[in-house]
């Protein structure tokens, strides 16, 4: 009788993605499967319910068995193999596959479109000088807001979903109430040229949602008290157009400019902490690893986004807890994208030197976004491609190709498994990040698609552009 083949075993140890080791070293068979690793990992972490994990050895994902992921020449039964585990989102977002409605109403190109943090409202800004609110359930227009005299260039929802701020080409900022369509307070003026970016103070720092930062072509950044409608601080230091503003969770403001620098300011008193230099041309776009959690504040898509805003103290603690969980993997990271075809990854709270310079795009980088779980960075370029990078190291992963003209904007699904892109080629595309392939091609727009957004609850995508239409997409 033939001897049964003896199973080869290796000493293994589970490690978190931040490098924390589990105390026990395990003697595992080489043919252990991903499903078994899930069970072992959940047991060691003493999870009450089985959470989904993915596993890596030597930066290679284990997709079948441990043996298949190991380099056969380097298997050493005496050495300990480190298996890195990463938790995945508990809920799954399904790819949007069809247009459920085309929403006409704007008389000029739609430049921006954005869902509220609680996922219940949708706002758009257009070259026709109006802001419009849409009912996402009946998929009909609700309010048309008149007040601007020039193109509405940018929109920003307050983290409590109660207000939208809009900035226009005349340099004015107006606050709107999505429940009534009425202007709130007075028009905020002070910038000498058009508004390029708006960013609210994070909810966990101030649940009153009273302060907001704006950037302008005049080179200044202003911090506003939106209740008084007045400038609290003016930050001067950029020598030309400010292109983007991000209000970080640790009380810092990050601003990118056509002067090729990214500047880090203390939001409390406007002191310039450091200038991040390295780009050889305009900085077009910034992304924070905490963007999603700052956007949604106390609203958790897993538990349901709708919250009772009368309980501000509780909600502030909830928002802080969500922020701290994202930052438990290290402090906020920042990525900048530029006209010089490159991106830089920074740890801006503590260092003026970049973590990585990310090269490969053949034309200017127009948009950059961290995945919700902060593990990946996606960049969109005029070279028609989207590139994926490691969110910690800046290491290049792959290119997503399929668009035949410039890619303008991208947005992640809340479970970090899918990515949507809008392009000058008039299409919207949904990409599967795990397979790095096109999941769904969504034609339908008659012209360039300027804006895309994925609702924070993952249920729908909006796209908008030069054809003056908004389109809502669902599964």
N, C-alpha and C positions, 0 to 999 in steps of 0.2 A: 504494500500500500504506500502510495506516494505521500511524503511528508507535506503537511499543509505549510504553505508559504508563511514564514514568520513576518508579522507586521513590524516595519521599521518605525521606531519612535524617536521623537526629539524632545529635548527640554525646551519649554516655551514659557514666556512670561507676557502677560497683557500690560500694555502701556497706553495711557491716554494720549491724545494728540498734543497735549502740553508737556508730555514727558514724565508724568507721574506714574510710578510703577506700582503694580499690585504686589502685595508682599509675597504671595506664593508662586513658586516655580512649578509648572505642571509638566508631567510626562505625557505628551500627546502623540497619538499615531499620526503618521504623515498623511494618511488618507482621511483625516478628520474634515468634515464638510463645513460650509459656512453656517448651515442651520444648527449644527452641533456647537460651533463657536458662539453663536447667538445665545444658546441656552447656558453655556458655561459662563460667558461674560455677564449675563443678567444675574446668574446665581452668585458670582463673586462680588458683584456690585450690590447684592441684596435688594434688587429692584422688586417692588410689589407687583408690577405687571411687566410682561416681556416687552422691552423697548427694542426698536430696530437699530442695528449697528451695521457698519461696514468695516472691514478689516484689511490691514495692509502689512506686508512684510517687505522691507527694503524699498519702501515707497510704491510697491506694486500691489494692486488690489487683489485680495483672495476672492475669486469668483466661483470656483468649484471646490477643490480641495487645497489643503495647505501645501501639499507636494507640488501641485501644478503651478503654484505661485513662487516656489523656491527655485533658485538656480541649481540644477541637478549636480553640477560639478562642485558646488560649494556647500552641499549638505553635510554638516558635521554633527554627529549625534552627541558629541561631547560638549558642544557650545550651546549657550542659551539663545533661542530665537525670539526676538522681540516682535510681538504681534500688536500693532497699533490699532486701537478701536476708535471709531468716530460714531457718535450718535446721529441718527437721521431724524428728520421731522416725523412726528407721530402721525400727522394727518397727511393725506396725499391730495395734490391738486391734479385735476384731470386736464389734459390739453384742450384748449378751446378749438372747436372744429368748424363752427358755422357762424355766419353773421345773423344775429337775431333781429337787428334793426339798423337802418341808416337814418341818422338824425339830421335833417336839413334845418336851416334857420339862420346860420351865420351868412353874412353877405360878402365876406372876404375869407381868405385863408385862415384856418384854425391853427394857431401857433402853439397853444398848450392845452392839455386836457389832463385832469387829475381827479382820482377818487379821493373822497374824504378818508381820514384814518379809520373811522368806524365802518367804512365800506357802504354807507347808506346814501351818500350824495355823490354827484359828479358835476364838476365845474369845467368850463372851457373859456379860453380867451382868444380873441381874434383880431385880425387887422381891421375889422369893421368897428373898432373902438368899444365893443361890448364884452361883458362877461355874461355867460349863460349858465343856468343851473338846469339839470335834467333829472327826471325821475327814472332811476335805473330799473324799477320794478315794472312800471307801465311802459317804460322806454319812450317817454314823451317829454317835450320841453315844459319847464315849470316857470322859470323867470328869465327875462332879459333885462340886464342891469346896465343902465346908461349913466355915465358920469365922466368917463374918460373922453378926451378930445382927440386922442391919437391911438395908434395901434397898441393893443394890450399884449405885452411881450412875455410876461411871466406871472405865474400864480403860485400861491403857497397856502395850504390849509393849516390852521392852528391845530396843535396836537389834540385838543379836546373836540375837534370837528365843528366848533361853533361858528367859526369865521373863515372866510377866504380873503387873503390879501392879493391885490392885483397891482402890477406896476406897468406903466405905459411909456411910450416914446417921448412924451412931454416931460418925463421926470416925476410924475405924480404917482402916489400910492393910495389906493382906496380899499377900505375894509367893507365886506359884504356879509349879510346874514343869509345863510342858505335856506332858512325856514320861511323867510319873508321876501327875499330878493332885494331888501332895502339896504342902502348905504348905512354903515355904522360910524357915527362920529364924523369928523370933518376930513376932507381930503388932506393927505400928508404931503406937503411940498417943502422943498429945501434943496434937493438935487438939481444941479444946473443942466444935466443932460439925461438921456433916457435910463430907465431902470433895467438892469441886466439880471439881477438875482435877488431872491427874497428867502429868508430863513428865520423860523421862529425859535425862541428860547425853549429848550426841552422841558417837557411836563414835569419830570422828576426834580428839576431845579426850581420850577415855579409853576404850580398848577393854576395860577390865575391867568396864564397865557396872555400876558400884557406886553411883553417885549418882543421885538422883531428886528432883524438886521436886514439892511438893503445894500446892494452894490450898484454902482452906476458907471456909465461911460465917462463921467466927470472925474473918475479916479478915487472917489471917496467911498467910505463905508459909513452908514449911519445906523445907530441903534435908536429905535423909536419906542415911546410909550404909546401904545395904540389907543388907550382910553383917552389920554389927553390930546392925542394927535400931534405930539411934539417930538423933536429930536432930543434924545437924552445925551448921546455922545456922537461926535464925528471923528472917525479914524482916518487920518491922512498919512500916507507913507508910500502908497503906490504912485508911480509917476504917470500912469495912463489908465485906460479902461479896466475896471474890475469886472471880470467875466463870471465869477462864481463866488458864492458865500455859503459856508456851512457852519452852523452853530453846534459845536460838539457837546457831548454829555458831561465833560469835566470842566465846563466854564470857559472854554476857549473858542475863539472864532477863527476859522480858516478861510482865507480869501486867495483866489487866483486872479492873475492879471495879465494883460498884454505886455506888461513890463518884464515878462518871463519868470517872475518870482511867485512863490506861494508864501503868504505871511501868516503868522500865528499871533493872535492878539488875546489879551485877557479881557473877557467881555465885561467884567465888573467896572473896570476903570479905563479901558481902552489902551492899556500899555502894550507896546509891541514886544512880544517875547522873543521871537526869532524870525529870520527870513530864510526860507528854504530855496536854495538856488541850484541850478543844474540844467534847466531847460534852455534851449537855444532859440526858442521862438515863443509866441503867445501860449499862455496856459488857457485852455478852453474849458476844462471840466475837472471837477473834484468829486471824489466819493469817499465816504467814511464807512468803516466796517460796521458802525452802529446805526447807519442810516435808517434801516427798517424799524428798529426798535425805538429810535427817536421819533420817527414818523408816526408810529401807532401809539406811543406813550403807554397809557394803562390798558389799552384795548388789545386783548390777546385773541388771535384768530382761532386758536384751538378751543378756548373756553367760550368763544362767542365774542364778537367785537363790541357789542352794545354795552355801555356801562352807565351807571347812575352818577352824573357829574355833580350831584349835590354833596357827595361824600368825598370831598377833595383830598382830605388828609389820607384816607385809606388808599385812594387812587394814586396819590403821589408815591406812597410806599410800594404799591404794586408796580408802578412805572420804574421806580428805582431798582426794585428786585429784578425786573426784566432786563434793565440796562446792565446791572451787575453780573447777571448770568452770561450775557454776551461778552462782557469785559473780563470774565473769569479766565478767558483764554489769552489774557494779555490786554494791554491798554488799547485805546482806539488806534486803528491804523488808517492811513490816508493814502489815496492814490490820486495822482494828477496826470492828466492827459493833455497833449500839446500839439501845436501846429508843426513841431519839429519831428513828428511821426513817432515820438517815444512816450512812455509812461514812466513815472517814478513811484516807488512804494516807500512811504515814510512812517516813522514812529514820532509824530510831531510833538508829543507832549515832552519828549526828553532829548531829542537829537536833531541836529540840523543836517546830518549826513543821511542820505537815503539808504534804505535797506537794500534796494535793488533798482537798477535801471533796466526797463523792459523794452526791448527793441524787436522789430519784426514787421511793423506796419509800413506800408509803402507810401502812405499819404497821411494827412492830418488826422489826429484822433479827436473825434467829435463828442463821444459820450463814454463814460466809464461807470460801472456799478459793481459793488460787492454783492455776492449772494447773501441771502438772509442769514444763512448759517456761518457767514464770514469766511468760508473756506476757499471760495473762488472769486476771481475778479473777471468780469467780461468787459471788453473794450470794443467800441464800434468806430469804424473809420471810413473816410472817403475812398479808401482802396477797395470798397465793396465787401470787405470781410469783417467778421467778428472774431476776436481772439480770446481764448480762455487762459488764465494764469493762476498759479497757486497764490492764495490770499495771504499766506505767511511769508513766503520766500520770494514771490514775484517770478518764479520759474515758469517759463512758457509751457503750456500743455498742448493746445491744438488750435487750429483755425476752423471756423465754421463758414463754409462757402456756399453760395446759392443766390445771393442778391447780385443783380447785374449793374447796379449803380450804387452811389454812396449810401451808407447806412447812417441814418440820422440819430435814432434813439433806440435804447434797449430797456427792458424791464424784466426782473426776475419774478417767477412765481414764488409765493410765500413758503413753499417747501423746498426751494432751491434745486428742484429737479428739472425745471423747464425755464426757457428764456424766450422772450418775444422781441422781435425787432421790426422797425419801420424804416422804409427806404425811399430814396428818390425814384426807385423803379416802380413805385405805386403799389407794392405788395407789403403785406404783413406776414412774417414767418415765425413759426414756433419751433424751437430747437430742443431736442432731448440732450441734456448735458451728460448723462451717463453714457449714452452710445455715441455722443458727439455727432449726431446726424439730424437732418431736417425731419421734424415730426409731422408738421402740417404746413402746407402752403396756403395762404389766405389772400387770394386776389379779390378785387372788388372796388378799390379806390380808383378814381379816374385820373389821379395825378399824384404828385409826391406826398409821402406820408411823413409829416413832421414830428408827430407826437404819439407815443404809446404808453399805456400804464396798465399794470395788472392790479386788480382790486386787492386790498390787504387780506380779504377773506378767501382769495383764490378763485372766486366763482366766475369772474368775467374780466375781459380785456377791453379797453377802449383804444381806438386809433383815430387819428384826425390829421387833416392836412390841407393841401392846396386846393382840393376840390370842394372846400367849404363844408364838408360833411364830417360828422362823427359817426363811427361805426362801433357797435357793441358786438362782441364775440363771446359765445359760450360753448359749453360742451354739447 
